[in-house]
Amino acid sequence: MSDTTMYQVVVNDEEQHALWPARTAPPAGWRVAGFRGSEEECTAHVDRVWPDIRPLSLRRRLAERADGTAPAAAPADSPAVGG
């Protein structure tokens, strides 16, 4: 028996992508990205449009560090300043 379920690609505020059944609304915090198809087609689409799977906030933080616009956080095992 073949899967005839239609899916839609959904995206959250961190630009993370997921597949969701097209017949239902996406869960809270997710929005429809505008692509529908079979599971295979949707997976291929996500692979094309989401090459860097890190969350948006992490990508921004790393870019700021690379640009020198944000201080690097101290390692978790560093002693507290003034302590």
N, CA, C and O atoms as a CHARMM CRD file, in Angstrom:
* protein
*
  332
    1    1 MET  N      0.85100  -1.18600   0.00000 PROA 1      0.00000
    2    1 MET  CA     0.00000   0.00000   0.00000 PROA 1      0.00000
    3    1 MET  C      0.88900   1.23900   0.00000 PROA 1      0.00000
    4    1 MET  O      1.77300   1.35600   0.84900 PROA 1      0.00000
    5    2 SER  N      0.67600   2.15800  -0.92700 PROA 2      0.00000
    6    2 SER  CA     1.50600   3.34900  -1.01200 PROA 2      0.00000
    7    2 SER  C      0.90000   4.47200  -0.17600 PROA 2      0.00000
    8    2 SER  O     -0.31100   4.54200   0.03500 PROA 2      0.00000
    9    3 ASP  N      1.78800   5.34800   0.29100 PROA 3      0.00000
   10    3 ASP  CA     1.36500   6.48500   1.10200 PROA 3      0.00000
   11    3 ASP  C      0.92900   7.60600   0.17300 PROA 3      0.00000
   12    3 ASP  O      1.73500   8.12100  -0.60200 PROA 3      0.00000
   13    4 THR  N     -0.32900   7.98300   0.24500 PROA 4      0.00000
   14    4 THR  CA    -0.84400   9.06200  -0.59700 PROA 4      0.00000
   15    4 THR  C     -1.02700  10.34900   0.19600 PROA 4      0.00000
   16    4 THR  O     -1.62000  11.30600  -0.30100 PROA 4      0.00000
   17    5 THR  N     -0.52500  10.37700   1.41600 PROA 5      0.00000
   18    5 THR  CA    -0.63800  11.57000   2.25700 PROA 5      0.00000
   19    5 THR  C      0.09000  12.73400   1.60600 PROA 5      0.00000
   20    5 THR  O      1.23200  12.59700   1.16900 PROA 5      0.00000
   21    6 MET  N     -0.57300  13.87400   1.54400 PROA 6      0.00000
   22    6 MET  CA     0.06200  15.10300   1.06500 PROA 6      0.00000
   23    6 MET  C      0.60200  15.84500   2.27700 PROA 6      0.00000
   24    6 MET  O     -0.05200  15.93300   3.31500 PROA 6      0.00000
   25    7 TYR  N      1.79300  16.37100   2.12600 PROA 7      0.00000
   26    7 TYR  CA     2.44400  17.10200   3.20500 PROA 7      0.00000
   27    7 TYR  C      2.65700  18.54800   2.79400 PROA 7      0.00000
   28    7 TYR  O      2.59400  18.89900   1.61600 PROA 7      0.00000
   29    8 GLN  N      2.90900  19.36700   3.78800 PROA 8      0.00000
   30    8 GLN  CA     3.31100  20.74100   3.55000 PROA 8      0.00000
   31    8 GLN  C      4.56000  20.99800   4.38200 PROA 8      0.00000
   32    8 GLN  O      4.74900  20.40400   5.44400 PROA 8      0.00000
   33    9 VAL  N      5.40400  21.88900   3.88800 PROA 9      0.00000
   34    9 VAL  CA     6.58800  22.26800   4.63200 PROA 9      0.00000
   35    9 VAL  C      6.19100  23.42500   5.54400 PROA 9      0.00000
   36    9 VAL  O      5.56300  24.39100   5.11200 PROA 9      0.00000
   37   10 VAL  N      6.56800  23.30600   6.80500 PROA 10     0.00000
   38   10 VAL  CA     6.29000  24.36300   7.77300 PROA 10     0.00000
   39   10 VAL  C      7.61800  24.85300   8.34800 PROA 10     0.00000
   40   10 VAL  O      8.61100  24.12500   8.36500 PROA 10     0.00000
   41   11 VAL  N      7.61500  26.11500   8.82200 PROA 11     0.00000
   42   11 VAL  CA     8.82300  26.76300   9.31900 PROA 11     0.00000
   43   11 VAL  C      8.47400  27.47900  10.61500 PROA 11     0.00000
   44   11 VAL  O      7.37600  28.01600  10.76200 PROA 11     0.00000
   45   12 ASN  N      9.42400  27.48300  11.56200 PROA 12     0.00000
   46   12 ASN  CA     9.20200  28.23200  12.79800 PROA 12     0.00000
   47   12 ASN  C     10.05900  29.50000  12.80200 PROA 12     0.00000
   48   12 ASN  O     10.75800  29.77800  11.82800 PROA 12     0.00000
   49   13 ASP  N     10.01000  30.26000  13.88100 PROA 13     0.00000
   50   13 ASP  CA    10.74300  31.52400  13.95900 PROA 13     0.00000
   51   13 ASP  C     12.25400  31.34100  13.95900 PROA 13     0.00000
   52   13 ASP  O     12.98500  32.29500  13.69200 PROA 13     0.00000
   53   14 GLU  N     12.73200  30.15100  14.24900 PROA 14     0.00000
   54   14 GLU  CA    14.16500  29.85300  14.20700 PROA 14     0.00000
   55   14 GLU  C     14.57900  29.34000  12.82700 PROA 14     0.00000
   56   14 GLU  O     15.70400  28.87600  12.64100 PROA 14     0.00000
   57   15 GLU  N     13.65700  29.42700  11.85800 PROA 15     0.00000
   58   15 GLU  CA    13.85700  28.97200  10.48800 PROA 15     0.00000
   59   15 GLU  C     14.14700  27.47500  10.40400 PROA 15     0.00000
   60   15 GLU  O     14.83700  27.01900   9.49200 PROA 15     0.00000
   61   16 GLN  N     13.62000  26.72200  11.35500 PROA 16     0.00000
   62   16 GLN  CA    13.70200  25.27000  11.30500 PROA 16     0.00000
   63   16 GLN  C     12.52400  24.78800  10.46900 PROA 16     0.00000
   64   16 GLN  O     11.41500  25.30900  10.59300 PROA 16     0.00000
   65   17 HSD  N     12.75800  23.81000   9.63300 PROA 17     0.00000
   66   17 HSD  CA    11.74200  23.29000   8.71900 PROA 17     0.00000
   67   17 HSD  C     11.26200  21.92700   9.18000 PROA 17     0.00000
   68   17 HSD  O     12.00500  21.16900   9.80300 PROA 17     0.00000
   69   18 ALA  N     10.02200  21.62500   8.86900 PROA 18     0.00000
   70   18 ALA  CA     9.44300  20.32200   9.18900 PROA 18     0.00000
   71   18 ALA  C      8.36400  20.00000   8.17400 PROA 18     0.00000
   72   18 ALA  O      7.87200  20.88200   7.47000 PROA 18     0.00000
   73   19 LEU  N      8.00300  18.73400   8.10500 PROA 19     0.00000
   74   19 LEU  CA     6.89400  18.28600   7.26500 PROA 19     0.00000
   75   19 LEU  C      5.68100  18.08800   8.15000 PROA 19     0.00000
   76   19 LEU  O      5.78300  17.58000   9.26700 PROA 19     0.00000
   77   20 TRP  N      4.53100  18.49500   7.63500 PROA 20     0.00000
   78   20 TRP  CA     3.29400  18.40300   8.39800 PROA 20     0.00000
   79   20 TRP  C      2.19000  17.97700   7.44300 PROA 20     0.00000
   80   20 TRP  O      2.17000  18.43000   6.29800 PROA 20     0.00000
   81   21 PRO  N      1.28000  17.13100   7.87100 PROA 21     0.00000
   82   21 PRO  CA     0.18500  16.74200   6.97200 PROA 21     0.00000
   83   21 PRO  C     -0.54800  17.97700   6.44400 PROA 21     0.00000
   84   21 PRO  O     -0.91600  18.86400   7.21500 PROA 21     0.00000
   85   22 ALA  N     -0.75700  18.02900   5.13300 PROA 22     0.00000
   86   22 ALA  CA    -1.35300  19.20100   4.49600 PROA 22     0.00000
   87   22 ALA  C     -2.81100  19.41300   4.89600 PROA 22     0.00000
   88   22 ALA  O     -3.32500  20.52700   4.79700 PROA 22     0.00000
   89   23 ARG  N     -3.47000  18.36700   5.34100 PROA 23     0.00000
   90   23 ARG  CA    -4.89600  18.48900   5.68000 PROA 23     0.00000
   91   23 ARG  C     -5.12500  19.14700   7.04500 PROA 23     0.00000
   92   23 ARG  O     -6.26500  19.44100   7.40700 PROA 23     0.00000
   93   24 THR  N     -4.05600  19.37700   7.79800 PROA 24     0.00000
   94   24 THR  CA    -4.20000  19.98500   9.11900 PROA 24     0.00000
   95   24 THR  C     -3.37200  21.25900   9.21600 PROA 24     0.00000
   96   24 THR  O     -2.36700  21.42400   8.52500 PROA 24     0.00000
   97   25 ALA  N     -3.81200  22.14000  10.07800 PROA 25     0.00000
   98   25 ALA  CA    -3.07600  23.38100  10.32000 PROA 25     0.00000
   99   25 ALA  C     -1.78100  23.06000  11.06200 PROA 25     0.00000
  100   25 ALA  O     -1.73200  22.11400  11.84800 PROA 25     0.00000
  101   26 PRO  N     -0.74500  23.83700  10.81500 PROA 26     0.00000
  102   26 PRO  CA     0.50700  23.58400  11.53900 PROA 26     0.00000
  103   26 PRO  C      0.33000  23.85300  13.03200 PROA 26     0.00000
  104   26 PRO  O     -0.57500  24.58400  13.43300 PROA 26     0.00000
  105   27 PRO  N      1.19300  23.26000  13.84700 PROA 27     0.00000
  106   27 PRO  CA     1.10200  23.49100  15.29000 PROA 27     0.00000
  107   27 PRO  C      1.47800  24.92200  15.63900 PROA 27     0.00000
  108   27 PRO  O      2.05600  25.63700  14.82100 PROA 27     0.00000
  109   28 ALA  N      1.15100  25.33100  16.84400 PROA 28     0.00000
  110   28 ALA  CA     1.47900  26.67900  17.32300 PROA 28     0.00000
  111   28 ALA  C      2.97800  26.92900  17.16600 PROA 28     0.00000
  112   28 ALA  O      3.80200  26.06800  17.47500 PROA 28     0.00000
  113   29 GLY  N      3.31100  28.11500  16.68300 PROA 29     0.00000
  114   29 GLY  CA     4.70400  28.49000  16.51700 PROA 29     0.00000
  115   29 GLY  C      5.27400  28.14400  15.14900 PROA 29     0.00000
  116   29 GLY  O      6.43100  28.45500  14.86500 PROA 29     0.00000
  117   30 TRP  N      4.48700  27.51300  14.30800 PROA 30     0.00000
  118   30 TRP  CA     4.92100  27.12600  12.97400 PROA 30     0.00000
  119   30 TRP  C      4.01200  27.76900  11.94000 PROA 30     0.00000
  120   30 TRP  O      2.83400  28.00500  12.21100 PROA 30     0.00000
  121   31 ARG  N      4.54100  28.05400  10.76300 PROA 31     0.00000
  122   31 ARG  CA     3.74900  28.63400   9.67000 PROA 31     0.00000
  123   31 ARG  C      4.01500  27.83400   8.39600 PROA 31     0.00000
  124   31 ARG  O      5.07000  27.21900   8.24200 PROA 31     0.00000
  125   32 VAL  N      3.05800  27.85300   7.50500 PROA 32     0.00000
  126   32 VAL  CA     3.18500  27.15000   6.23300 PROA 32     0.00000
  127   32 VAL  C      4.21600  27.88300   5.36900 PROA 32     0.00000
  128   32 VAL  O      4.15600  29.10400   5.22100 PROA 32     0.00000
  129   33 ALA  N      5.15300  27.13300   4.80800 PROA 33     0.00000
  130   33 ALA  CA     6.22200  27.72700   3.99300 PROA 33     0.00000
  131   33 ALA  C      5.83800  27.85500   2.53100 PROA 33     0.00000
  132   33 ALA  O      6.54200  28.51500   1.76700 PROA 33     0.00000
  133   34 GLY  N      4.71600  27.22600   2.11600 PROA 34     0.00000
  134   34 GLY  CA     4.24500  27.37500   0.74700 PROA 34     0.00000
  135   34 GLY  C      4.60400  26.23700  -0.18300 PROA 34     0.00000
  136   34 GLY  O      4.39800  26.35200  -1.39100 PROA 34     0.00000
  137   35 PHE  N      5.13400  25.14300   0.33700 PROA 35     0.00000
  138   35 PHE  CA     5.44300  23.99500  -0.51400 PROA 35     0.00000
  139   35 PHE  C      4.63400  22.80900  -0.04200 PROA 35     0.00000
  140   35 PHE  O      4.59000  22.50900   1.15100 PROA 35     0.00000
  141   36 ARG  N      3.98400  22.12500  -0.99800 PROA 36     0.00000
  142   36 ARG  CA     3.19200  20.91800  -0.70300 PROA 36     0.00000
  143   36 ARG  C      3.59700  19.81300  -1.65600 PROA 36     0.00000
  144   36 ARG  O      4.01900  20.06700  -2.78500 PROA 36     0.00000
  145   37 GLY  N      3.46400  18.59000  -1.18800 PROA 37     0.00000
  146   37 GLY  CA     3.75600  17.44800  -2.05300 PROA 37     0.00000
  147   37 GLY  C      3.81700  16.17400  -1.24300 PROA 37     0.00000
  148   37 GLY  O      3.37400  16.12200  -0.09600 PROA 37     0.00000
  149   38 SER  N      4.37100  15.15300  -1.85800 PROA 38     0.00000
  150   38 SER  CA     4.55500  13.88200  -1.15700 PROA 38     0.00000
  151   38 SER  C      5.65000  14.07000  -0.09400 PROA 38     0.00000
  152   38 SER  O      6.34100  15.08800  -0.06300 PROA 38     0.00000
  153   39 GLU  N      5.78100  13.08000   0.75300 PROA 39     0.00000
  154   39 GLU  CA     6.83200  13.14900   1.77100 PROA 39     0.00000
  155   39 GLU  C      8.20300  13.28200   1.10300 PROA 39     0.00000
  156   39 GLU  O      9.04600  14.06300   1.54400 PROA 39     0.00000
  157   40 GLU  N      8.40900  12.52600   0.05900 PROA 40     0.00000
  158   40 GLU  CA     9.68800  12.56000  -0.66100 PROA 40     0.00000
  159   40 GLU  C      9.93300  13.92900  -1.29800 PROA 40     0.00000
  160   40 GLU  O     11.04300  14.45600  -1.21500 PROA 40     0.00000
  161   41 GLU  N      8.91400  14.50700  -1.93000 PROA 41     0.00000
  162   41 GLU  CA     9.05900  15.82200  -2.56000 PROA 41     0.00000
  163   41 GLU  C      9.32500  16.90100  -1.51900 PROA 41     0.00000
  164   41 GLU  O     10.17100  17.77100  -1.72300 PROA 41     0.00000
  165   42 CYS  N      8.60800  16.84400  -0.41200 PROA 42     0.00000
  166   42 CYS  CA     8.80000  17.84700   0.64400 PROA 42     0.00000
  167   42 CYS  C     10.18000  17.71900   1.28100 PROA 42     0.00000
  168   42 CYS  O     10.83000  18.72200   1.57400 PROA 42     0.00000
  169   43 THR  N     10.62100  16.48900   1.49400 PROA 43     0.00000
  170   43 THR  CA    11.95600  16.27900   2.06100 PROA 43     0.00000
  171   43 THR  C     13.02000  16.82400   1.11900 PROA 43     0.00000
  172   43 THR  O     13.96900  17.46400   1.57000 PROA 43     0.00000
  173   44 ALA  N     12.88100  16.58300  -0.17000 PROA 44     0.00000
  174   44 ALA  CA    13.83500  17.10200  -1.15800 PROA 44     0.00000
  175   44 ALA  C     13.83200  18.62900  -1.15700 PROA 44     0.00000
  176   44 ALA  O     14.88600  19.25500  -1.26500 PROA 44     0.00000
  177   45 HSD  N     12.64900  19.22600  -1.03500 PROA 45     0.00000
  178   45 HSD  CA    12.55000  20.68600  -0.98300 PROA 45     0.00000
  179   45 HSD  C     13.27500  21.22600   0.24400 PROA 45     0.00000
  180   45 HSD  O     14.04200  22.18300   0.14200 PROA 45     0.00000
  181   46 VAL  N     13.03700  20.62200   1.39200 PROA 46     0.00000
  182   46 VAL  CA    13.69500  21.06700   2.62700 PROA 46     0.00000
  183   46 VAL  C     15.21200  20.93100   2.48700 PROA 46     0.00000
  184   46 VAL  O     15.94900  21.82100   2.91100 PROA 46     0.00000
  185   47 ASP  N     15.67600  19.85300   1.91000 PROA 47     0.00000
  186   47 ASP  CA    17.11400  19.67600   1.69500 PROA 47     0.00000
  187   47 ASP  C     17.69600  20.79600   0.83500 PROA 47     0.00000
  188   47 ASP  O     18.83400  21.21200   1.04800 PROA 47     0.00000
  189   48 ARG  N     16.92500  21.28400  -0.13400 PROA 48     0.00000
  190   48 ARG  CA    17.40200  22.36000  -1.01100 PROA 48     0.00000
  191   48 ARG  C     17.40900  23.71100  -0.31600 PROA 48     0.00000
  192   48 ARG  O     18.35800  24.48100  -0.47300 PROA 48     0.00000
  193   49 VAL  N     16.36400  24.01100   0.45000 PROA 49     0.00000
  194   49 VAL  CA    16.21000  25.37000   0.99000 PROA 49     0.00000
  195   49 VAL  C     16.76100  25.54800   2.39300 PROA 49     0.00000
  196   49 VAL  O     16.83800  26.67400   2.88400 PROA 49     0.00000
  197   50 TRP  N     17.14600  24.45800   3.05100 PROA 50     0.00000
  198   50 TRP  CA    17.61400  24.55500   4.43800 PROA 50     0.00000
  199   50 TRP  C     18.93700  23.82600   4.59200 PROA 50     0.00000
  200   50 TRP  O     19.00300  22.81700   5.29600 PROA 50     0.00000
  201   51 PRO  N     20.00400  24.31800   3.94400 PROA 51     0.00000
  202   51 PRO  CA    21.28400  23.61900   3.98900 PROA 51     0.00000
  203   51 PRO  C     21.98700  23.72100   5.34600 PROA 51     0.00000
  204   51 PRO  O     22.74700  22.82500   5.71200 PROA 51     0.00000
  205   52 ASP  N     21.74800  24.78100   6.07900 PROA 52     0.00000
  206   52 ASP  CA    22.36800  24.97500   7.38800 PROA 52     0.00000
  207   52 ASP  C     21.29100  24.77700   8.44500 PROA 52     0.00000
  208   52 ASP  O     20.46700  25.66400   8.66700 PROA 52     0.00000
  209   53 ILE  N     21.29300  23.62400   9.09400 PROA 53     0.00000
  210   53 ILE  CA    20.17900  23.28500   9.98500 PROA 53     0.00000
  211   53 ILE  C     20.29700  23.88100  11.37700 PROA 53     0.00000
  212   53 ILE  O     19.46300  23.60200  12.23800 PROA 53     0.00000
  213   54 ARG  N     21.31200  24.69200  11.61000 PROA 54     0.00000
  214   54 ARG  CA    21.41400  25.33200  12.92700 PROA 54     0.00000
  215   54 ARG  C     20.28400  26.35300  13.08000 PROA 54     0.00000
  216   54 ARG  O     19.89400  26.98700  12.09900 PROA 54     0.00000
  217   55 PRO  N     19.75200  26.52000  14.29600 PROA 55     0.00000
  218   55 PRO  CA    18.70300  27.51200  14.51200 PROA 55     0.00000
  219   55 PRO  C     19.19400  28.92200  14.15200 PROA 55     0.00000
  220   55 PRO  O     20.38400  29.21600  14.26900 PROA 55     0.00000
  221   56 LEU  N     18.29300  29.77000  13.72300 PROA 56     0.00000
  222   56 LEU  CA    18.61800  31.13300  13.30600 PROA 56     0.00000
  223   56 LEU  C     19.35800  31.89200  14.39900 PROA 56     0.00000
  224   56 LEU  O     20.33100  32.58900  14.11000 PROA 56     0.00000
  225   57 SER  N     18.92100  31.77100  15.64500 PROA 57     0.00000
  226   57 SER  CA    19.57400  32.51600  16.73000 PROA 57     0.00000
  227   57 SER  C     21.03700  32.11500  16.87700 PROA 57     0.00000
  228   57 SER  O     21.87900  32.97100  17.14600 PROA 57     0.00000
  229   58 LEU  N     21.35700  30.84500  16.70800 PROA 58     0.00000
  230   58 LEU  CA    22.74300  30.39400  16.79300 PROA 58     0.00000
  231   58 LEU  C     23.54500  30.92000  15.60800 PROA 58     0.00000
  232   58 LEU  O     24.67200  31.38400  15.78600 PROA 58     0.00000
  233   59 ARG  N     22.98500  30.85500  14.40700 PROA 59     0.00000
  234   59 ARG  CA    23.69000  31.38200  13.23400 PROA 59     0.00000
  235   59 ARG  C     23.99400  32.85800  13.39900 PROA 59     0.00000
  236   59 ARG  O     25.08600  33.31200  13.05800 PROA 59     0.00000
  237   60 ARG  N     23.03600  33.60600  13.91900 PROA 60     0.00000
  238   60 ARG  CA    23.25300  35.05100  14.13600 PROA 60     0.00000
  239   60 ARG  C     24.34100  35.29400  15.17700 PROA 60     0.00000
  240   60 ARG  O     25.21400  36.14000  14.98400 PROA 60     0.00000
  241   61 ARG  N     24.28700  34.54900  16.28000 PROA 61     0.00000
  242   61 ARG  CA    25.28500  34.71100  17.34000 PROA 61     0.00000
  243   61 ARG  C     26.68800  34.41100  16.81500 PROA 61     0.00000
  244   61 ARG  O     27.62600  35.15900  17.08900 PROA 61     0.00000
  245   62 LEU  N     26.83000  33.33800  16.07400 PROA 62     0.00000
  246   62 LEU  CA    28.13500  32.99100  15.52700 PROA 62     0.00000
  247   62 LEU  C     28.60100  34.01800  14.50700 PROA 62     0.00000
  248   62 LEU  O     29.79200  34.32600  14.44600 PROA 62     0.00000
  249   63 ALA  N     27.69300  34.55200  13.70900 PROA 63     0.00000
  250   63 ALA  CA    28.05500  35.58400  12.73700 PROA 63     0.00000
  251   63 ALA  C     28.50700  36.86100  13.44000 PROA 63     0.00000
  252   63 ALA  O     29.44800  37.51900  12.99600 PROA 63     0.00000
  253   64 GLU  N     27.83600  37.20900  14.53800 PROA 64     0.00000
  254   64 GLU  CA    28.23300  38.40500  15.29700 PROA 64     0.00000
  255   64 GLU  C     29.63300  38.23800  15.88300 PROA 64     0.00000
  256   64 GLU  O     30.43600  39.17100  15.86000 PROA 64     0.00000
  257   65 ARG  N     29.91900  37.06300  16.40000 PROA 65     0.00000
  258   65 ARG  CA    31.26100  36.79400  16.93300 PROA 65     0.00000
  259   65 ARG  C     32.30300  36.88000  15.83300 PROA 65     0.00000
  260   65 ARG  O     33.37800  37.44400  16.03500 PROA 65     0.00000
  261   66 ALA  N     31.99200  36.32800  14.68300 PROA 66     0.00000
  262   66 ALA  CA    32.93100  36.34100  13.56500 PROA 66     0.00000
  263   66 ALA  C     33.18700  37.77100  13.08200 PROA 66     0.00000
  264   66 ALA  O     34.29200  38.09100  12.64400 PROA 66     0.00000
  265   67 ASP  N     32.16700  38.62700  13.16000 PROA 67     0.00000
  266   67 ASP  CA    32.29500  40.02900  12.75500 PROA 67     0.00000
  267   67 ASP  C     32.93000  40.88000  13.84600 PROA 67     0.00000
  268   67 ASP  O     33.30800  42.02700  13.60400 PROA 67     0.00000
  269   68 GLY  N     33.04700  40.31700  15.05000 PROA 68     0.00000
  270   68 GLY  CA    33.58900  41.07400  16.16700 PROA 68     0.00000
  271   68 GLY  C     32.60000  42.03900  16.77500 PROA 68     0.00000
  272   68 GLY  O     32.99900  42.96800  17.47800 PROA 68     0.00000
  273   69 THR  N     31.30500  41.84200  16.52000 PROA 69     0.00000
  274   69 THR  CA    30.30100  42.77300  17.02800 PROA 69     0.00000
  275   69 THR  C     29.68300  42.32500  18.33700 PROA 69     0.00000
  276   69 THR  O     28.89500  43.05700  18.93400 PROA 69     0.00000
  277   70 ALA  N     30.03300  41.12600  18.79000 PROA 70     0.00000
  278   70 ALA  CA    29.48200  40.63800  20.06100 PROA 70     0.00000
  279   70 ALA  C     30.58400  39.92500  20.82600 PROA 70     0.00000
  280   70 ALA  O     31.36000  39.16800  20.24200 PROA 70     0.00000
  281   71 PRO  N     30.65900  40.16300  22.13200 PROA 71     0.00000
  282   71 PRO  CA    31.68000  39.47600  22.91500 PROA 71     0.00000
  283   71 PRO  C     31.36800  37.99000  23.03000 PROA 71     0.00000
  284   71 PRO  O     30.20700  37.58800  23.10000 PROA 71     0.00000
  285   72 ALA  N     32.40000  37.20300  23.04700 PROA 72     0.00000
  286   72 ALA  CA    32.22200  35.76500  23.24000 PROA 72     0.00000
  287   72 ALA  C     31.86400  35.50000  24.69000 PROA 72     0.00000
  288   72 ALA  O     32.40100  36.14100  25.59300 PROA 72     0.00000
  289   73 ALA  N     30.97900  34.57800  24.91200 PROA 73     0.00000
  290   73 ALA  CA    30.59700  34.20900  26.27000 PROA 73     0.00000
  291   73 ALA  C     31.73200  33.43700  26.92300 PROA 73     0.00000
  292   73 ALA  O     32.46700  32.70400  26.26100 PROA 73     0.00000
  293   74 ALA  N     31.86200  33.61600  28.23800 PROA 74     0.00000
  294   74 ALA  CA    32.87400  32.87900  28.98800 PROA 74     0.00000
  295   74 ALA  C     32.48400  31.41800  29.06800 PROA 74     0.00000
  296   74 ALA  O     31.29700  31.10600  29.16600 PROA 74     0.00000
  297   75 PRO  N     33.44300  30.52100  29.02900 PROA 75     0.00000
  298   75 PRO  CA    33.10800  29.10500  29.18700 PROA 75     0.00000
  299   75 PRO  C     32.39900  28.85500  30.51000 PROA 75     0.00000
  300   75 PRO  O     32.61800  29.57100  31.48800 PROA 75     0.00000
  301   76 ALA  N     31.55300  27.84100  30.53300 PROA 76     0.00000
  302   76 ALA  CA    30.75600  27.53800  31.72300 PROA 76     0.00000
  303   76 ALA  C     31.60000  27.20300  32.93300 PROA 76     0.00000
  304   76 ALA  O     31.15600  27.40700  34.06300 PROA 76     0.00000
  305   77 ASP  N     32.82300  26.68700  32.72900 PROA 77     0.00000
  306   77 ASP  CA    33.65300  26.31600  33.86800 PROA 77     0.00000
  307   77 ASP  C     34.59600  27.42400  34.29800 PROA 77     0.00000
  308   77 ASP  O     35.46000  27.19400  35.14400 PROA 77     0.00000
  309   78 SER  N     34.45500  28.63200  33.73700 PROA 78     0.00000
  310   78 SER  CA    35.28900  29.76700  34.13400 PROA 78     0.00000
  311   78 SER  C     34.79800  30.33100  35.44100 PROA 78     0.00000
  312   78 SER  O     33.59500  30.34500  35.70400 PROA 78     0.00000
  313   79 PRO  N     35.73300  30.80500  36.28100 PROA 79     0.00000
  314   79 PRO  CA    35.30500  31.43400  37.54500 PROA 79     0.00000
  315   79 PRO  C     34.57300  32.73800  37.26000 PROA 79     0.00000
  316   79 PRO  O     34.86700  33.42800  36.28400 PROA 79     0.00000
  317   80 ALA  N     33.63700  33.06200  38.10500 PROA 80     0.00000
  318   80 ALA  CA    32.87100  34.29400  37.94600 PROA 80     0.00000
  319   80 ALA  C     33.77900  35.48500  38.21400 PROA 80     0.00000
  320   80 ALA  O     34.66500  35.41900  39.06500 PROA 80     0.00000
  321   81 VAL  N     33.55500  36.57300  37.48500 PROA 81     0.00000
  322   81 VAL  CA    34.31400  37.79900  37.66200 PROA 81     0.00000
  323   81 VAL  C     33.97000  38.37100  39.02400 PROA 81     0.00000
  324   81 VAL  O     32.80200  38.46300  39.40100 PROA 81     0.00000
  325   82 GLY  N     35.00900  38.75500  39.75700 PROA 82     0.00000
  326   82 GLY  CA    34.79500  39.36100  41.07000 PROA 82     0.00000
  327   82 GLY  C     34.45900  38.35200  42.14300 PROA 82     0.00000
  328   82 GLY  O     34.05400  38.73600  43.24000 PROA 82     0.00000
  329   83 GLY  N     34.61600  37.06200  41.85500 PROA 83     0.00000
  330   83 GLY  CA    34.21200  36.06000  42.80600 PROA 83     0.00000
  331   83 GLY  C     35.28900  35.26900  43.39200 PROA 83     0.00000
  332   83 GLY  O     35.03300  34.39100  44.21500 PROA 83     0.00000
